[in-house]
Amino acid sequence: MPSVLDLELTRLRAMTATEKLATMHALWLQAWSLTSARVRARHPEWTPEQVEAEIRLIFHRDS
């Protein structure tokens, strides 16, 4: 039986460039959303602008 990694690699190799970009974009949006929720939970008094600025710092720092 193939391992999960083997199955994932097979699927990735079968994907078109467009599919890979769409998947990457969806993962990026999910990461942004989860990070936003974390920042808002830690700083409920912050404005949306402050939250977005913090998220941008987090993403920039981790890149």
PDB file of N, CA, C, O and CB in Angstrom:
ATOM      1  N   MET A   1       0.845  -1.175   0.000  1.00  0.00           N
ATOM      2  CA  MET A   1       0.000   0.000   0.000  1.00  0.00           C
ATOM      3  C   MET A   1       0.897   1.248   0.000  1.00  0.00           C
ATOM      4  O   MET A   1       1.840   1.327   0.787  1.00  0.00           O
ATOM      5  CB  MET A   1      -0.965  -0.007   1.228  1.00  0.00           C
ATOM      6  N   PRO A   2       0.607   2.227  -0.883  1.00  0.00           N
ATOM      7  CA  PRO A   2       1.436   3.439  -0.924  1.00  0.00           C
ATOM      8  C   PRO A   2       1.234   4.291   0.335  1.00  0.00           C
ATOM      9  O   PRO A   2       0.153   4.325   0.924  1.00  0.00           O
ATOM     10  CB  PRO A   2       1.108   4.269  -2.182  1.00  0.00           C
ATOM     11  N   SER A   3       2.297   4.964   0.715  1.00  0.00           N
ATOM     12  CA  SER A   3       2.210   5.835   1.894  1.00  0.00           C
ATOM     13  C   SER A   3       1.439   7.108   1.542  1.00  0.00           C
ATOM     14  O   SER A   3       1.205   7.406   0.371  1.00  0.00           O
ATOM     15  CB  SER A   3       3.629   6.188   2.427  1.00  0.00           C
ATOM     16  N   VAL A   4       1.058   7.836   2.562  1.00  0.00           N
ATOM     17  CA  VAL A   4       0.363   9.107   2.352  1.00  0.00           C
ATOM     18  C   VAL A   4       1.259  10.057   1.564  1.00  0.00           C
ATOM     19  O   VAL A   4       0.786  10.760   0.671  1.00  0.00           O
ATOM     20  CB  VAL A   4      -0.049   9.745   3.707  1.00  0.00           C
ATOM     21  N   LEU A   5       2.536  10.081   1.887  1.00  0.00           N
ATOM     22  CA  LEU A   5       3.471  10.937   1.164  1.00  0.00           C
ATOM     23  C   LEU A   5       3.510  10.576  -0.312  1.00  0.00           C
ATOM     24  O   LEU A   5       3.484  11.463  -1.166  1.00  0.00           O
ATOM     25  CB  LEU A   5       4.869  10.830   1.768  1.00  0.00           C
ATOM     26  N   ASP A   6       3.572   9.285  -0.624  1.00  0.00           N
ATOM     27  CA  ASP A   6       3.571   8.851  -2.021  1.00  0.00           C
ATOM     28  C   ASP A   6       2.307   9.310  -2.737  1.00  0.00           C
ATOM     29  O   ASP A   6       2.362   9.769  -3.878  1.00  0.00           O
ATOM     30  CB  ASP A   6       3.699   7.327  -2.106  1.00  0.00           C
ATOM     31  N   LEU A   7       1.172   9.183  -2.065  1.00  0.00           N
ATOM     32  CA  LEU A   7      -0.095   9.616  -2.662  1.00  0.00           C
ATOM     33  C   LEU A   7      -0.115  11.129  -2.883  1.00  0.00           C
ATOM     34  O   LEU A   7      -0.582  11.607  -3.917  1.00  0.00           O
ATOM     35  CB  LEU A   7      -1.274   9.200  -1.769  1.00  0.00           C
ATOM     36  N   GLU A   8       0.396  11.874  -1.904  1.00  0.00           N
ATOM     37  CA  GLU A   8       0.446  13.331  -2.043  1.00  0.00           C
ATOM     38  C   GLU A   8       1.356  13.744  -3.195  1.00  0.00           C
ATOM     39  O   GLU A   8       1.004  14.621  -3.984  1.00  0.00           O
ATOM     40  CB  GLU A   8       0.928  13.975  -0.739  1.00  0.00           C
ATOM     41  N   LEU A   9       2.517  13.117  -3.292  1.00  0.00           N
ATOM     42  CA  LEU A   9       3.444  13.442  -4.377  1.00  0.00           C
ATOM     43  C   LEU A   9       2.856  13.106  -5.737  1.00  0.00           C
ATOM     44  O   LEU A   9       3.025  13.860  -6.695  1.00  0.00           O
ATOM     45  CB  LEU A   9       4.759  12.701  -4.187  1.00  0.00           C
ATOM     46  N   THR A  10       2.171  11.984  -5.822  1.00  0.00           N
ATOM     47  CA  THR A  10       1.522  11.603  -7.078  1.00  0.00           C
ATOM     48  C   THR A  10       0.489  12.650  -7.469  1.00  0.00           C
ATOM     49  O   THR A  10       0.411  13.051  -8.630  1.00  0.00           O
ATOM     50  CB  THR A  10       0.859  10.212  -6.955  1.00  0.00           C
ATOM     51  N   ARG A  11      -0.303  13.089  -6.498  1.00  0.00           N
ATOM     52  CA  ARG A  11      -1.327  14.104  -6.775  1.00  0.00           C
ATOM     53  C   ARG A  11      -0.689  15.428  -7.176  1.00  0.00           C
ATOM     54  O   ARG A  11      -1.143  16.070  -8.124  1.00  0.00           O
ATOM     55  CB  ARG A  11      -2.231  14.306  -5.548  1.00  0.00           C
ATOM     56  N   LEU A  12       0.358  15.845  -6.466  1.00  0.00           N
ATOM     57  CA  LEU A  12       1.032  17.101  -6.807  1.00  0.00           C
ATOM     58  C   LEU A  12       1.628  17.057  -8.210  1.00  0.00           C
ATOM     59  O   LEU A  12       1.539  18.032  -8.956  1.00  0.00           O
ATOM     60  CB  LEU A  12       2.128  17.405  -5.789  1.00  0.00           C
ATOM     61  N   ARG A  13       2.222  15.949  -8.561  1.00  0.00           N
ATOM     62  CA  ARG A  13       2.824  15.820  -9.892  1.00  0.00           C
ATOM     63  C   ARG A  13       1.776  15.833 -10.993  1.00  0.00           C
ATOM     64  O   ARG A  13       2.064  16.221 -12.125  1.00  0.00           O
ATOM     65  CB  ARG A  13       3.640  14.542  -9.979  1.00  0.00           C
ATOM     66  N   ALA A  14       0.563  15.410 -10.666  1.00  0.00           N
ATOM     67  CA  ALA A  14      -0.512  15.378 -11.658  1.00  0.00           C
ATOM     68  C   ALA A  14      -1.197  16.736 -11.821  1.00  0.00           C
ATOM     69  O   ALA A  14      -1.918  16.957 -12.794  1.00  0.00           O
ATOM     70  CB  ALA A  14      -1.541  14.331 -11.270  1.00  0.00           C
ATOM     71  N   MET A  15      -0.973  17.639 -10.875  1.00  0.00           N
ATOM     72  CA  MET A  15      -1.632  18.945 -10.916  1.00  0.00           C
ATOM     73  C   MET A  15      -1.002  19.845 -11.969  1.00  0.00           C
ATOM     74  O   MET A  15       0.202  19.802 -12.218  1.00  0.00           O
ATOM     75  CB  MET A  15      -1.568  19.619  -9.545  1.00  0.00           C
ATOM     76  N   THR A  16      -1.854  20.660 -12.577  1.00  0.00           N
ATOM     77  CA  THR A  16      -1.344  21.674 -13.497  1.00  0.00           C
ATOM     78  C   THR A  16      -0.777  22.831 -12.677  1.00  0.00           C
ATOM     79  O   THR A  16      -0.999  22.922 -11.469  1.00  0.00           O
ATOM     80  CB  THR A  16      -2.466  22.173 -14.472  1.00  0.00           C
ATOM     81  N   ALA A  17      -0.049  23.702 -13.348  1.00  0.00           N
ATOM     82  CA  ALA A  17       0.486  24.880 -12.661  1.00  0.00           C
ATOM     83  C   ALA A  17      -0.648  25.732 -12.095  1.00  0.00           C
ATOM     84  O   ALA A  17      -0.533  26.270 -10.994  1.00  0.00           O
ATOM     85  CB  ALA A  17       1.356  25.719 -13.621  1.00  0.00           C
ATOM     86  N   THR A  18      -1.723  25.853 -12.835  1.00  0.00           N
ATOM     87  CA  THR A  18      -2.878  26.628 -12.376  1.00  0.00           C
ATOM     88  C   THR A  18      -3.475  26.023 -11.114  1.00  0.00           C
ATOM     89  O   THR A  18      -3.837  26.750 -10.189  1.00  0.00           O
ATOM     90  CB  THR A  18      -3.943  26.707 -13.474  1.00  0.00           C
ATOM     91  N   GLU A  19      -3.581  24.708 -11.068  1.00  0.00           N
ATOM     92  CA  GLU A  19      -4.113  24.034  -9.879  1.00  0.00           C
ATOM     93  C   GLU A  19      -3.187  24.236  -8.680  1.00  0.00           C
ATOM     94  O   GLU A  19      -3.652  24.449  -7.560  1.00  0.00           O
ATOM     95  CB  GLU A  19      -4.305  22.528 -10.154  1.00  0.00           C
ATOM     96  N   LYS A  20      -1.884  24.168  -8.918  1.00  0.00           N
ATOM     97  CA  LYS A  20      -0.926  24.374  -7.833  1.00  0.00           C
ATOM     98  C   LYS A  20      -1.021  25.798  -7.287  1.00  0.00           C
ATOM     99  O   LYS A  20      -0.989  26.005  -6.074  1.00  0.00           O
ATOM    100  CB  LYS A  20       0.506  24.087  -8.318  1.00  0.00           C
ATOM    101  N   LEU A  21      -1.140  26.782  -8.187  1.00  0.00           N
ATOM    102  CA  LEU A  21      -1.282  28.167  -7.742  1.00  0.00           C
ATOM    103  C   LEU A  21      -2.577  28.379  -6.972  1.00  0.00           C
ATOM    104  O   LEU A  21      -2.590  29.089  -5.967  1.00  0.00           O
ATOM    105  CB  LEU A  21      -1.229  29.111  -8.935  1.00  0.00           C
ATOM    106  N   ALA A  22      -3.659  27.774  -7.432  1.00  0.00           N
ATOM    107  CA  ALA A  22      -4.945  27.899  -6.741  1.00  0.00           C
ATOM    108  C   ALA A  22      -4.866  27.283  -5.344  1.00  0.00           C
ATOM    109  O   ALA A  22      -5.412  27.836  -4.389  1.00  0.00           O
ATOM    110  CB  ALA A  22      -6.067  27.224  -7.559  1.00  0.00           C
ATOM    111  N   THR A  23      -4.197  26.154  -5.226  1.00  0.00           N
ATOM    112  CA  THR A  23      -4.029  25.498  -3.929  1.00  0.00           C
ATOM    113  C   THR A  23      -3.181  26.361  -3.004  1.00  0.00           C
ATOM    114  O   THR A  23      -3.510  26.534  -1.830  1.00  0.00           O
ATOM    115  CB  THR A  23      -3.386  24.108  -4.101  1.00  0.00           C
ATOM    116  N   MET A  24      -2.094  26.898  -3.534  1.00  0.00           N
ATOM    117  CA  MET A  24      -1.221  27.765  -2.748  1.00  0.00           C
ATOM    118  C   MET A  24      -1.987  28.995  -2.271  1.00  0.00           C
ATOM    119  O   MET A  24      -1.854  29.403  -1.118  1.00  0.00           O
ATOM    120  CB  MET A  24       0.011  28.186  -3.572  1.00  0.00           C
ATOM    121  N   HIS A  25      -2.780  29.577  -3.148  1.00  0.00           N
ATOM    122  CA  HIS A  25      -3.552  30.765  -2.782  1.00  0.00           C
ATOM    123  C   HIS A  25      -4.568  30.441  -1.682  1.00  0.00           C
ATOM    124  O   HIS A  25      -4.731  31.211  -0.736  1.00  0.00           O
ATOM    125  CB  HIS A  25      -4.272  31.337  -4.017  1.00  0.00           C
ATOM    126  N   ALA A  26      -5.239  29.316  -1.809  1.00  0.00           N
ATOM    127  CA  ALA A  26      -6.215  28.910  -0.793  1.00  0.00           C
ATOM    128  C   ALA A  26      -5.533  28.697   0.559  1.00  0.00           C
ATOM    129  O   ALA A  26      -6.078  29.082   1.594  1.00  0.00           O
ATOM    130  CB  ALA A  26      -6.944  27.621  -1.230  1.00  0.00           C
ATOM    131  N   LEU A  27      -4.355  28.089   0.558  1.00  0.00           N
ATOM    132  CA  LEU A  27      -3.615  27.876   1.808  1.00  0.00           C
ATOM    133  C   LEU A  27      -3.166  29.203   2.416  1.00  0.00           C
ATOM    134  O   LEU A  27      -3.200  29.379   3.634  1.00  0.00           O
ATOM    135  CB  LEU A  27      -2.396  26.973   1.562  1.00  0.00           C
ATOM    136  N   TRP A  28      -2.743  30.139   1.556  1.00  0.00           N
ATOM    137  CA  TRP A  28      -2.331  31.458   2.031  1.00  0.00           C
ATOM    138  C   TRP A  28      -3.512  32.183   2.672  1.00  0.00           C
ATOM    139  O   TRP A  28      -3.366  32.779   3.739  1.00  0.00           O
ATOM    140  CB  TRP A  28      -1.750  32.297   0.871  1.00  0.00           C
ATOM    141  N   LEU A  29      -4.684  32.137   2.030  1.00  0.00           N
ATOM    142  CA  LEU A  29      -5.879  32.772   2.591  1.00  0.00           C
ATOM    143  C   LEU A  29      -6.257  32.152   3.932  1.00  0.00           C
ATOM    144  O   LEU A  29      -6.653  32.860   4.858  1.00  0.00           O
ATOM    145  CB  LEU A  29      -7.052  32.658   1.614  1.00  0.00           C
ATOM    146  N   GLN A  30      -6.134  30.845   4.032  1.00  0.00           N
ATOM    147  CA  GLN A  30      -6.445  30.162   5.289  1.00  0.00           C
ATOM    148  C   GLN A  30      -5.459  30.588   6.381  1.00  0.00           C
ATOM    149  O   GLN A  30      -5.862  30.831   7.518  1.00  0.00           O
ATOM    150  CB  GLN A  30      -6.409  28.623   5.097  1.00  0.00           C
ATOM    151  N   ALA A  31      -4.186  30.678   6.044  1.00  0.00           N
ATOM    152  CA  ALA A  31      -3.181  31.109   7.017  1.00  0.00           C
ATOM    153  C   ALA A  31      -3.460  32.537   7.475  1.00  0.00           C
ATOM    154  O   ALA A  31      -3.335  32.844   8.661  1.00  0.00           O
ATOM    155  CB  ALA A  31      -1.764  31.009   6.415  1.00  0.00           C
ATOM    156  N   TRP A  32      -3.839  33.415   6.538  1.00  0.00           N
ATOM    157  CA  TRP A  32      -4.157  34.807   6.886  1.00  0.00           C
ATOM    158  C   TRP A  32      -5.356  34.841   7.836  1.00  0.00           C
ATOM    159  O   TRP A  32      -5.337  35.552   8.841  1.00  0.00           O
ATOM    160  CB  TRP A  32      -4.453  35.647   5.603  1.00  0.00           C
ATOM    161  N   SER A  33      -6.383  34.080   7.518  1.00  0.00           N
ATOM    162  CA  SER A  33      -7.600  34.049   8.330  1.00  0.00           C
ATOM    163  C   SER A  33      -7.316  33.539   9.745  1.00  0.00           C
ATOM    164  O   SER A  33      -7.787  34.120  10.723  1.00  0.00           O
ATOM    165  CB  SER A  33      -8.660  33.169   7.659  1.00  0.00           C
ATOM    166  N   LEU A  34      -6.555  32.466   9.850  1.00  0.00           N
ATOM    167  CA  LEU A  34      -6.219  31.913  11.168  1.00  0.00           C
ATOM    168  C   LEU A  34      -5.345  32.874  11.974  1.00  0.00           C
ATOM    169  O   LEU A  34      -5.526  33.019  13.183  1.00  0.00           O
ATOM    170  CB  LEU A  34      -5.503  30.567  11.010  1.00  0.00           C
ATOM    171  N   THR A  35      -4.407  33.522  11.307  1.00  0.00           N
ATOM    172  CA  THR A  35      -3.554  34.490  11.987  1.00  0.00           C
ATOM    173  C   THR A  35      -4.375  35.684  12.454  1.00  0.00           C
ATOM    174  O   THR A  35      -4.166  36.197  13.553  1.00  0.00           O
ATOM    175  CB  THR A  35      -2.416  34.952  11.064  1.00  0.00           C
ATOM    176  N   SER A  36      -5.300  36.119  11.626  1.00  0.00           N
ATOM    177  CA  SER A  36      -6.186  37.220  11.997  1.00  0.00           C
ATOM    178  C   SER A  36      -6.998  36.871  13.237  1.00  0.00           C
ATOM    179  O   SER A  36      -7.125  37.687  14.150  1.00  0.00           O
ATOM    180  CB  SER A  36      -7.121  37.569  10.835  1.00  0.00           C
ATOM    181  N   ALA A  37      -7.537  35.683  13.273  1.00  0.00           N
ATOM    182  CA  ALA A  37      -8.319  35.250  14.436  1.00  0.00           C
ATOM    183  C   ALA A  37      -7.456  35.230  15.695  1.00  0.00           C
ATOM    184  O   ALA A  37      -7.905  35.630  16.769  1.00  0.00           O
ATOM    185  CB  ALA A  37      -8.927  33.856  14.190  1.00  0.00           C
ATOM    186  N   ARG A  38      -6.224  34.766  15.557  1.00  0.00           N
ATOM    187  CA  ARG A  38      -5.319  34.715  16.710  1.00  0.00           C
ATOM    188  C   ARG A  38      -4.998  36.122  17.220  1.00  0.00           C
ATOM    189  O   ARG A  38      -5.027  36.372  18.425  1.00  0.00           O
ATOM    190  CB  ARG A  38      -4.017  33.979  16.337  1.00  0.00           C
ATOM    191  N   VAL A  39      -4.695  37.034  16.300  1.00  0.00           N
ATOM    192  CA  VAL A  39      -4.363  38.405  16.697  1.00  0.00           C
ATOM    193  C   VAL A  39      -5.575  39.089  17.336  1.00  0.00           C
ATOM    194  O   VAL A  39      -5.438  39.766  18.355  1.00  0.00           O
ATOM    195  CB  VAL A  39      -3.872  39.218  15.477  1.00  0.00           C
ATOM    196  N   ARG A  40      -6.755  38.913  16.743  1.00  0.00           N
ATOM    197  CA  ARG A  40      -7.967  39.523  17.304  1.00  0.00           C
ATOM    198  C   ARG A  40      -8.289  38.960  18.694  1.00  0.00           C
ATOM    199  O   ARG A  40      -8.762  39.688  19.567  1.00  0.00           O
ATOM    200  CB  ARG A  40      -9.160  39.298  16.360  1.00  0.00           C
ATOM    201  N   ALA A  41      -8.031  37.666  18.894  1.00  0.00           N
ATOM    202  CA  ALA A  41      -8.283  37.056  20.208  1.00  0.00           C
ATOM    203  C   ALA A  41      -7.324  37.602  21.265  1.00  0.00           C
ATOM    204  O   ALA A  41      -7.711  37.805  22.416  1.00  0.00           O
ATOM    205  CB  ALA A  41      -8.151  35.526  20.121  1.00  0.00           C
ATOM    206  N   ARG A  42      -6.089  37.834  20.874  1.00  0.00           N
ATOM    207  CA  ARG A  42      -5.101  38.350  21.826  1.00  0.00           C
ATOM    208  C   ARG A  42      -5.253  39.848  22.083  1.00  0.00           C
ATOM    209  O   ARG A  42      -4.875  40.346  23.143  1.00  0.00           O
ATOM    210  CB  ARG A  42      -3.704  38.065  21.319  1.00  0.00           C
ATOM    211  N   HIS A  43      -5.810  40.561  21.101  1.00  0.00           N
ATOM    212  CA  HIS A  43      -5.927  42.018  21.201  1.00  0.00           C
ATOM    213  C   HIS A  43      -7.324  42.471  20.779  1.00  0.00           C
ATOM    214  O   HIS A  43      -7.471  43.124  19.746  1.00  0.00           O
ATOM    215  CB  HIS A  43      -4.852  42.712  20.331  1.00  0.00           C
ATOM    216  N   PRO A  44      -8.345  42.134  21.559  1.00  0.00           N
ATOM    217  CA  PRO A  44      -9.717  42.467  21.160  1.00  0.00           C
ATOM    218  C   PRO A  44      -9.979  43.969  21.074  1.00  0.00           C
ATOM    219  O   PRO A  44     -10.939  44.393  20.430  1.00  0.00           O
ATOM    220  CB  PRO A  44     -10.687  41.851  22.129  1.00  0.00           C
ATOM    221  N   GLU A  45      -9.143  44.770  21.712  1.00  0.00           N
ATOM    222  CA  GLU A  45      -9.337  46.221  21.686  1.00  0.00           C
ATOM    223  C   GLU A  45      -8.757  46.884  20.432  1.00  0.00           C
ATOM    224  O   GLU A  45      -9.001  48.066  20.191  1.00  0.00           O
ATOM    225  CB  GLU A  45      -8.709  46.838  22.915  1.00  0.00           C
ATOM    226  N   TRP A  46      -7.998  46.136  19.638  1.00  0.00           N
ATOM    227  CA  TRP A  46      -7.352  46.707  18.455  1.00  0.00           C
ATOM    228  C   TRP A  46      -8.359  46.976  17.352  1.00  0.00           C
ATOM    229  O   TRP A  46      -9.369  46.284  17.217  1.00  0.00           O
ATOM    230  CB  TRP A  46      -6.259  45.777  17.944  1.00  0.00           C
ATOM    231  N   THR A  47      -8.056  48.002  16.566  1.00  0.00           N
ATOM    232  CA  THR A  47      -8.874  48.308  15.390  1.00  0.00           C
ATOM    233  C   THR A  47      -8.530  47.314  14.279  1.00  0.00           C
ATOM    234  O   THR A  47      -7.490  46.659  14.335  1.00  0.00           O
ATOM    235  CB  THR A  47      -8.644  49.785  14.911  1.00  0.00           C
ATOM    236  N   PRO A  48      -9.398  47.200  13.272  1.00  0.00           N
ATOM    237  CA  PRO A  48      -9.069  46.330  12.130  1.00  0.00           C
ATOM    238  C   PRO A  48      -7.746  46.720  11.464  1.00  0.00           C
ATOM    239  O   PRO A  48      -7.021  45.855  10.972  1.00  0.00           O
ATOM    240  CB  PRO A  48     -10.194  46.377  11.098  1.00  0.00           C
ATOM    241  N   GLU A  49      -7.437  48.002  11.447  1.00  0.00           N
ATOM    242  CA  GLU A  49      -6.183  48.455  10.838  1.00  0.00           C
ATOM    243  C   GLU A  49      -4.976  47.973  11.643  1.00  0.00           C
ATOM    244  O   GLU A  49      -3.960  47.578  11.072  1.00  0.00           O
ATOM    245  CB  GLU A  49      -6.165  49.990  10.728  1.00  0.00           C
ATOM    246  N   GLN A  50      -5.094  48.007  12.971  1.00  0.00           N
ATOM    247  CA  GLN A  50      -4.006  47.519  13.819  1.00  0.00           C
ATOM    248  C   GLN A  50      -3.823  46.010  13.652  1.00  0.00           C
ATOM    249  O   GLN A  50      -2.698  45.512  13.605  1.00  0.00           O
ATOM    250  CB  GLN A  50      -4.279  47.861  15.295  1.00  0.00           C
ATOM    251  N   VAL A  51      -4.932  45.299  13.565  1.00  0.00           N
ATOM    252  CA  VAL A  51      -4.870  43.846  13.371  1.00  0.00           C
ATOM    253  C   VAL A  51      -4.176  43.534  12.053  1.00  0.00           C
ATOM    254  O   VAL A  51      -3.291  42.680  12.001  1.00  0.00           O
ATOM    255  CB  VAL A  51      -6.291  43.221  13.397  1.00  0.00           C
ATOM    256  N   GLU A  52      -4.574  44.224  10.990  1.00  0.00           N
ATOM    257  CA  GLU A  52      -3.960  43.962   9.685  1.00  0.00           C
ATOM    258  C   GLU A  52      -2.478  44.298   9.692  1.00  0.00           C
ATOM    259  O   GLU A  52      -1.677  43.564   9.112  1.00  0.00           O
ATOM    260  CB  GLU A  52      -4.668  44.761   8.595  1.00  0.00           C
ATOM    261  N   ALA A  53      -2.103  45.386  10.333  1.00  0.00           N
ATOM    262  CA  ALA A  53      -0.685  45.746  10.412  1.00  0.00           C
ATOM    263  C   ALA A  53       0.113  44.658  11.136  1.00  0.00           C
ATOM    264  O   ALA A  53       1.220  44.316  10.720  1.00  0.00           O
ATOM    265  CB  ALA A  53      -0.514  47.100  11.132  1.00  0.00           C
ATOM    266  N   GLU A  54      -0.444  44.122  12.206  1.00  0.00           N
ATOM    267  CA  GLU A  54       0.234  43.048  12.949  1.00  0.00           C
ATOM    268  C   GLU A  54       0.354  41.784  12.100  1.00  0.00           C
ATOM    269  O   GLU A  54       1.395  41.127  12.108  1.00  0.00           O
ATOM    270  CB  GLU A  54      -0.523  42.735  14.253  1.00  0.00           C
ATOM    271  N   ILE A  55      -0.697  41.447  11.376  1.00  0.00           N
ATOM    272  CA  ILE A  55      -0.652  40.260  10.512  1.00  0.00           C
ATOM    273  C   ILE A  55       0.434  40.430   9.459  1.00  0.00           C
ATOM    274  O   ILE A  55       1.192  39.499   9.186  1.00  0.00           O
ATOM    275  CB  ILE A  55      -2.027  40.013   9.836  1.00  0.00           C
ATOM    276  N   ARG A  56       0.508  41.615   8.872  1.00  0.00           N
ATOM    277  CA  ARG A  56       1.550  41.870   7.865  1.00  0.00           C
ATOM    278  C   ARG A  56       2.946  41.718   8.466  1.00  0.00           C
ATOM    279  O   ARG A  56       3.843  41.170   7.826  1.00  0.00           O
ATOM    280  CB  ARG A  56       1.387  43.281   7.269  1.00  0.00           C
ATOM    281  N   LEU A  57       3.129  42.202   9.694  1.00  0.00           N
ATOM    282  CA  LEU A  57       4.420  42.026  10.367  1.00  0.00           C
ATOM    283  C   LEU A  57       4.727  40.549  10.593  1.00  0.00           C
ATOM    284  O   LEU A  57       5.851  40.101  10.365  1.00  0.00           O
ATOM    285  CB  LEU A  57       4.431  42.773  11.706  1.00  0.00           C
ATOM    286  N   ILE A  58       3.734  39.803  11.038  1.00  0.00           N
ATOM    287  CA  ILE A  58       3.920  38.370  11.287  1.00  0.00           C
ATOM    288  C   ILE A  58       4.296  37.656   9.995  1.00  0.00           C
ATOM    289  O   ILE A  58       5.236  36.861   9.976  1.00  0.00           O
ATOM    290  CB  ILE A  58       2.638  37.748  11.890  1.00  0.00           C
ATOM    291  N   PHE A  59       3.576  37.930   8.925  1.00  0.00           N
ATOM    292  CA  PHE A  59       3.858  37.257   7.661  1.00  0.00           C
ATOM    293  C   PHE A  59       5.219  37.668   7.119  1.00  0.00           C
ATOM    294  O   PHE A  59       5.946  36.837   6.574  1.00  0.00           O
ATOM    295  CB  PHE A  59       2.766  37.566   6.634  1.00  0.00           C
ATOM    296  N   HIS A  60       5.569  38.931   7.264  1.00  0.00           N
ATOM    297  CA  HIS A  60       6.868  39.401   6.775  1.00  0.00           C
ATOM    298  C   HIS A  60       8.001  38.779   7.586  1.00  0.00           C
ATOM    299  O   HIS A  60       9.017  38.362   7.030  1.00  0.00           O
ATOM    300  CB  HIS A  60       6.948  40.941   6.840  1.00  0.00           C
ATOM    301  N   ARG A  61       7.818  38.722   8.893  1.00  0.00           N
ATOM    302  CA  ARG A  61       8.842  38.176   9.797  1.00  0.00           C
ATOM    303  C   ARG A  61       9.071  36.686   9.534  1.00  0.00           C
ATOM    304  O   ARG A  61      10.197  36.200   9.642  1.00  0.00           O
ATOM    305  CB  ARG A  61       8.432  38.393  11.268  1.00  0.00           C
ATOM    306  N   ASP A  62       8.006  35.968   9.191  1.00  0.00           N
ATOM    307  CA  ASP A  62       8.105  34.517   8.998  1.00  0.00           C
ATOM    308  C   ASP A  62       8.477  34.119   7.575  1.00  0.00           C
ATOM    309  O   ASP A  62       8.589  32.930   7.278  1.00  0.00           O
ATOM    310  CB  ASP A  62       6.802  33.868   9.366  1.00  0.00           C
ATOM    311  N   SER A  63       8.670  35.093   6.692  1.00  0.00           N
ATOM    312  CA  SER A  63       8.985  34.725   5.301  1.00  0.00           C
ATOM    313  C   SER A  63      10.475  34.588   5.083  1.00  0.00           C
ATOM    314  O   SER A  63      10.911  34.284   3.973  1.00  0.00           O
ATOM    315  CB  SER A  63       8.423  35.756   4.335  1.00  0.00           C
TER     316      SER A  63
END
